[in-house]
Each structure stands twice: as structure tokens, then as C-alpha cells.
Amino acid sequence: MKKILLFVTSIGIVFTACRQNPNPSSQNDLDQIKTEKLDTALTDGKVNTFATNAAIGSMMEIESSALMIKRTENRDIQNLATIMVKDHTVAQKELKTIAENGKISLPQSLPNEKQAILVKLDSLKEDERNHYYAELMVKEHEEAVKLFKNASNSEADTKLAQFAKSKLPTLEHHLMEAKNVLKIMQAIRGDKGDYPLKISKDRANNP
């Protein structure tokens, strides 16, 4: 079984080029996906509700998706998770720069309720974990789209408002992709193995 290259240059490449199944979790390499760690120096700034929630959202998407990259063999989940880590790492880095320049504080870790979700995600068997993760990405991005849409229209900090507006299309695309993957996970849930084969053949005929 060949190792899938996790670093991707575009969403299109991820969903059309990766045709083989991913390796077992122990073989997946996260070193090619670099996450931008938040700076502890950002704990003393002013509190901005949008910035706080946006940072938590990015951390949640990155941490849950990095976990799935290591813990699943399903290529649709792998591809979705890789996109999430890549795009939210970029957004997190941009938010950090805005926060540093504006002396805005950012949370450095996930709140307890988000941590509990990660614990549950990791505790499930693979099929249930895949389904739970897809549901989670839909839920998280429904909340994120609403958050960023509101901020793009009403956030008083102009830099944060511009950031929200610039990231909204990406979040909307993430939501669409998450819903598509969730449909696949729902369809193969309890399936005896013929549905993944059908999906594979359909994609081969319609790249």
C-alpha cells in the first residue's frame, strides 16, 4: 500500500488526484502539515468575542482533523481532514498576526467542552469515528459561517471584519465539502462493502 502525500497545493488536487486508499494510521505522516502554534504572549491583550471564537474554531478544526489523519483509513475523511488542517492553519496564522498588531488576546487551548469532543472522537471505532467527524465538521462549519458572516457585517475592528469577509468563502466551501463527505459516510454506514466500490468506480469514470 502506497503512502499518500499529505501536503497538497489545492483543494482540487486533493479531491481528484488522491485515488488510492490511505495507509494505516501508524504510517500517516503529519510532518508535512505544519500547524501554527498560538503565542502565549497573546494572553494579555483586549478581549474580542469574534477573535476568541474564531481562534477556538480554528484550533478545533485543526486538532480534530489532525487526529483523523492519523486515525482513519477512509480516503474521503483523510482528504477532508487534510484540507481542514491546511486552510485553518493559514487562517490561524493570519488571525494571530492581526491579534498581535491589535493587542488582542487569543485563547491558547480549547475549552473543556471542545476537549471532551476530541476525547470522544478518539474513543470511537473507525466507522463511527469517521461518521462522527463528518457530522462534527458540518456542525462546526455551520457555526463558523454564521460567525464570520456576522463579523464581516458588524465587527467594529476593521482588520477583523476584513479577515472575516476574506475567509467566509473558504468556510462556505468547507461546509459544502463536509456535507458531501457526511452523505458518503451515511450511505456506507452499515454497508457490507459494495458501496465504497461503487463510489470508487464512479470517481474513476468521472474524475
Buried (B, 14 or more C-beta within 10 A) or exposed (E): EEEBEBEBEEBEEBBEBBEEBBBEBEEBBBEEBEBBEBEEEBEEBEEBEBBBBBBBBBBBBBBBBBBBBBBBBBBBBBBBBBBBBBBBBBBBBBBBEBBBEBEBBBBEEBEEEBEEBBEEBEEBEEBEBBBBBBBBBBBBBBBBBEBBBEBBEEBEBEBBBBBBBEBBEBBBBBBEBBBBBBEBBEEBEEEEEEBBEEBEEEBEEEE
